[in-house]
Amino acid sequence: MTIEPRTDGYVDVNGVHMYYEVYGDGSPLVLLHGGVMTIELDFAALLPELVTRHTVIAVELQGHGRTADTGRAITPAALASDVVGLLDHLGIDRAHVLGHSLGGGVALELAVSHPDRVRSIVPMSITVRPDGTHEEITDPSKHATSSRMPTPQDFADMTEAYKRLSPHPEHFDDFVAMLSSVASQLEGWTDEQLAGVTAPTLLMIGDHDFTTVEHAALMLRLIPGSQLAVLPGTTHMSITRRPDLVIPMLAAFLD
């Protein structure tokens, strides 16, 4: 089922001409996609249900989808600041934030650095330490045989979407290489930063995710009052394609 946004457009914030879409009605919920993804690629399966309960604000982050890259370092802090600028533009004081992978890191950064802007956060498939990622993902020699990796179809879909939507479609290979480099250098958050998170937090990972289940348990321990869902039979790429599991948990958690 394809649904159309009730409004879409761009906001100029921190030098980024950032694309966004707004759907539905209800309490505000920001959706933040994963790396090399778009709104549609990451959230098509969840949107039809989410828009029945929420005003959904879906964002395409710097360099992704219709939002041009600017050469600024793509970090959780920079992207979180962009999201705050969008909330200001839309006149929204506080919103729920659901983010997947890169977007999940941005959701957590919002809770750490902009706690007055979030009602709750749902970080999906994130880590807070470099050692939280499964060895099959961190060791390139294991990629070809790993069932945790995106599939050839996933890579084909990401390539097609980038070349169709991006203001600079010829930069795909360079952009992917840059994002991989950024991901490998992320240090995460300190115990003290995580202990200071006050937003209600629902962590989600797949049981066959990039993130290890052991690391998910660590995050549960470090973030006060947080909840953890480990989705069975679910990979990093498929976690947002499981509305059967995700939607009931979000309905119970949000609002």
Protein Blocks (a to p, Z undefined) as FASTA:
>chain_A
ZZddfbdcdddeehiacddddehedddddddddehiafklmmmmmmmmmmmmbccddddd
ehiajbccehiacdfklmmmmmmmmmmmnopabdcdddehjlmmmmmmmmmmmmmlpfbd
cdehiafbfklpcfklmmmklmmmpckbccfklmmmmmmmmmmmpmblmlmmmmmmmmmm
mmmmpgbjafklmmmpmbdcdddddfkbfbdfklmmmmmmmmghiacdddehiafklmmm
mmklmmmmmmmmnZZ
